[in-house]
Amino acid sequence: MPINLIKLAWEDTMPLIMRCCIYAIIILSLAANSHESQSLSAPPPHSKVTWIIEDTVEWDSYLNNTPTTTSSETSMIVINGLTELGYRVKFVKATRGRAEIILRNEDNTCMADRIKTPLREKYSFYSTPHDLYLGQQLYRLAQSPPLNSKVLNNQGEVLNLASLFSHYPEQVLAISRGTSYGIELDKQIAALNPGNVFTRSGSKRGISLAKMLTRKRIDYIIYYPQEINEVKQSNIELESYTIAGSPSYFLGHVACTKTEGGEQIIKHVNEVLKHAYKTTEFYQAHEKWLMVNDLPKLRQYFYEVFNYLPSDEPEVP
């Protein structure tokens, strides 16, 4: 074939070759993305997850699917999402100490509402946050006069527990045995006169302490705002105080055993949460358990963390 004809044939054929190459690249790319999506949304057949629930009143909430706190409600959103993906979730009740042992040693095991720490990350994979808890508050029965100004700073916060009980030496703070109130508050509690601290044990210790407060057997409890409504009686008025320097909010995560199976579960948990974050259901799981006075703070921090508020909620300043 003459050279000029070969040249013309090549020029006519080249666009076709290029188009075929481009189509092939697109098809391969779509196939790869489809494979990646399928691998993330389809766990191995009969994948089983052992879900640890602490031996508290929330055990019944999980079994009956009747959430009583933000934690249990957002956890059920995750669990329902995993079930839809094909996982079989089995609930196991354990004490706090036993839960730590299980998370360190057993595969395909997870627990919700875990605060991420460097130590815990050594033996657990962590999801993105599944709940946001406003910082713990010091609660007492509403009364007049209010707390003396000498124990408060300019923002109306309690300076510290030592100054509070120095001014009110006959009063008592009740705490739950085995519960951490955060590094700073734990130090302050440990430094108090033993006569100012009452410690309660048992699986329902939190509710027991709240009942003691409403019956005027103690003077103060430290509680999360999203859990106080669970025990607050309609005829009881409470007032709350922030303790200066305490965190504004805490983030709870799903933690799973640090194994290949645990890592795969966390990837699916994150997939469920990614879709949940932009739903009114997820936001309402936080708001519905709070008192009205706490809602502005919730909206501020919720938007900071999840970058979303339902359209009918006031905009964050």
Beta strands, then each sheet from edge to edge (+ up, - down):
strand 1: 48-54
strand 2: 88-94
strand 3: 109-114
strand 4: 124-134
strand 5: 137-141
strand 6: 173-176
strand 7: 197-200
strand 8: 220-223
strand 9: 238-241
strand 10: 249-257
sheet 1: 2+ 1+ 3+ 10- 4+
sheet 2: 7+ 6+ 8+ 5- 9+
end
